[in-house]
Amino acid sequence: MRTAVSVLCGIVLVLCLVVLGPAITLWQTVLNPEFVASKLDVVDAPALMADRLKQELPQGTEWLEPIIDTATADLESWANEQVAVVATAATAYLKGEREFRAVLSLTEFKSYLQAHLEELLTGLPLDELFNLPPGQMDMFLQVVGGQIATLAPDTLVIDETSLDAETMSALQTGRAYTATLRTVLTLTPIVALVMALVIALVQRFRPRPTLRYLGIPLAIAGVTCLVLAFLIPSLVWGQVAGQLPPEVASVVPGIVNDCCTPLFVYSAALILVGLGMVGLSFLFRPAEY
């Protein structure tokens, strides 16, 4: 009976530890703002910012779109910072910490437009667009520059009201999954600890059997998580292959491998601790308990 209970608790302990590994990995990578921000170099941040700014243009000012494209391309570091702000806001929303709200700074963008306005306007058919009389370019530049300073805001707020229904639905679904993940991260360690305590109690805290009935499940869970860590990149690639643009698809395997790094560490720790406990059990002779 004692053996059966210990084996059953050991199986539950293995399941808990195997579930806990990927859960911890997701929390430390996909749901970690710092990790997400470090991987944004694969995203075309200037293009994303340009598209968002174009949405803010009043009707009849479509001629500004080439200027926005050029400005955001030149301000790549600024664009990366703003995309990171959006990513951080999205991560906080998914984790249920606050509602989605990202405040983007446009101060640097406005300053760039004012400083390079004449250069940016070069090549545009301004005479055709505005029927400018000869010699009126300087006045036109002053007017446009003044409008940039007074009409364009210093910040751009992106919240739930400014997102389309599809994007908002995806965020809400992700938030529901994250809530489940949070529950797993809370309950699984408790269940695992209870199983370990039950094993120790059933074995009456005798060192030799207690260490073995705890160490073997830890080692098995570690090996299982290690196999998952090797399989996950190929499984993810199989799901997204052919659905991503070439420039993004080429870096996906590397990002997935980076996401799996905590799982490798977790697996190695379980294996080492498990084998260590089993090895330590040999120091205790059966007659000593």
N, C-alpha and C positions, 0 to 999 in steps of 0.2 A: 504493500500500500504506500509506504514511504517513497519507494522508487517511482511508482506510477505518478504520484502527486508531483514529485520533483521533475519528472520528464515532462508532464503536462505544463507545469509552470515554465519550464525551460523553453518549450515550443512557443508559448505566449510571449515570453521574453524575446525570443528571436524575431517574432513578427513585429513586436513593438520597435525594436532597434532597427529593423529593416525599413519600416515606415518612417521612423524618425530621421534616418540619414538623408533621403531626398528632401524631406520637409525642411530640415536645417539648411540644406544646400540652396533651395529656392529662396529662403528668407535672407540668406547672406549674399545672394547674387541678384536674381531678377527683381527682388523686392528691396534691394539695398541701393539707395540713391547714389552713393559714392561709386558703387560698382557700375551702375547704369551710366552715370556720367562719364566714367572712364572708357566706356565702349561706344560713345557717341561719335567717334571719329569715322565710323563706317557710314554714318548718316550724312547726307548732303544738306548740312545745316543752312548754308546760304540759300539754297533753293527752297527749303521749307519756310524760312523767314520771308523770302520774297513772295511766296504764294500767300502767306498770311497777311503781309502788308498790303498786297494788291486787293485783298478782300475789303480793306478799310478805305480804299480810294472812293471818293464821291463820283457819281455818274458824270461822265463828260471829261474825266481826267485820265482816261486810259493811256494817253500819250506819255504818262509818267512811268508806265510799266518797264520800259527798257532801262530807265534811270534807276529804278529800284533793283532790277537784276544786277546792274553793274555795281551799285553801291553795296549790296549785300555780299557780292562776290569779293569785293575789296575788303570788307569788314568781316572776314571769316571768323576771326577769334571772337568778335562780338556776337556773331550769329551762333557760334557754338555755346557761348555762355547763356544766351536766351533759350536755346533748345534744352540746355541742361536745366534751366529753371522750370520749363514745362515738364520735363521728365521727372523732376523732383516732386512737382505738384501732383503728377499722375501717380507716382509711387505712394505718396502720402494718402491720396484718395483711395487707392487699392487697399491699403493697410487700415483704412477706416479712421485715420487720425484726424482728418478734416475734409470738408467738401472741396471739390476741384476748383482751384483758383490760382492762376499763374499771372504774376505782374511782371511784364517785360519792360526793360528800360530802353527808351528810344532817344535818349539824350545824345549818345555817341553817334547814332545814325543821323540825327538832325544836324549835328555839328559838321559831320562829313558832307552832307548835302550842301550846306551853306558854303563850305570851304571849296568845294569842287563843282559848284553849280554850272559855271560856264563850260568847264571841261565835259561834264556829263551831258550838257545840252548839245554839244558838238555832234553833228551828224544827223540830228533830228530835223525834219522839214518844218521848222518853226514858221517860215514865211507862209507856207501853205496852210499851216494849222491856225495861225492867228492873224494873217494878213498884216504883218508888221511893216510899217513904213521904213524906209532907209534910215539908218542911224538911231533906231529906237531899241536896239538890242540891250544897251546898258540899262535903260529904264525898265525893260522887260525883266532883266535879271534881278533888279532891285525889288520889283513887285513880287516876283516868284520867291525870292529869298525871304522877303518879309512875311509872305504867307506861310512859308515853312516854319518860321520862328513862332508865329502867332497861332496858326490853325492846327499844326501837328502837335499832339500831346506829348508830354515827356514820358508817359508810360502807356502801355497797352495791356489791358486786362483781358485775359482769356479765362472764362468760367463756363459753367454748365450751360448757361443760356446762349453762349456763342458757339457751342459745339453742335454738329449735326446729329441727328437721331441715331445713325449707325454707330458713330464713335461713342456716343453716350451709352448706348446699349452694351457695347463691348466693355466699356469701363465698369458698368454696373455688374456685368457677368463676372468680370475679373475680381471685383470687390467681394462678390459672394463666394467665389473660390478661395480668396484670401482669408475670408472669415473662417471657412472650414479648415484652412491650413493653420490658422492661429489656434483653433480648437485642438487640432492634432498635436501641435507643439506644446500645448498646455497639458493635455490629458495623457499623451503617450508616455512621457517620462514618469508620471505618477504611477501608471499601470506597471511600467517596467520596474520601478522601485518596489512596488508591492509584491511583484512576482519574485524578485530577488530576496525580499524579506521572508516571504512564505517558504522559499527553498531553504533559507538559513534556519527558520523555525522548525520545519519538518525534519531537517537533518540535525536538529538540536545544536546548531552552531558548531558541530564537529568540523575541524579544519579540513581534513582530507576530502570527505564527500562534498562539503559545502563549496569548496574551491573548484572542484571538478564540475559540479552541477551548474555553477555559475560561469566558469571559464569556457566550457564547451559551447554553450549558447552564444556567448560573446564572440568567440572565434567563428562560429558558423554564420552569425549575422554579419561579421566583418567581411568574410569571403563573399557572401551574397551581395553586399553593397559594392564590393570591389568589382564583381562581375557586372553589376548595373552601371557602374561608372565607366566601364569600357564599352558597354552596349548602347548607352544613351546617345552619344554623338551620332552613331550610325542610324539609330532609330529616328532621331530628330531630323537628320539629313534626308532620310527616306520620306519624311512627311512634307518637307519644304522644298525639296529638289524640284526644279522646274517651275516653281511658283514665285521665285524672287528674281529681280534683275541681276544680270551677270556681275555688276560691280559690288552688289551686296552679297550675292551667293558665294563669292570667292572667299569671303571672310567669315561666313557663318560657322564652318567647322572649328576655326580657332576660338571664336566666342563661346561656342558650346563646350569646348574643352576647358576653357577658363571657368565656365560655370560649374563644371564637374570637379574642379580642384578641391573644394571643401569636402566633397564626397570621398575623394581619394584619401584625404587626411583623416576623415572620420573612419573609413574602412581600416586604414592602417592602425589607428589607435585601438579599435575594437580587437583586431587580430592580435596585436602585441599584448594588450591587457589580458585577453582570453587565454592565449598561450602561456603568458606569464603566470596566470592563476593555476592553470593545469600543471605547469612545471613546478610551481611552489607546493602543490599538493603532495608531490613525491617526497617532500622533506618530512612529512608527517607519516609515521608508520601506523598501520591499522591497529596495532596494539595500544597506541597512545590515545585512542579515543574509545 
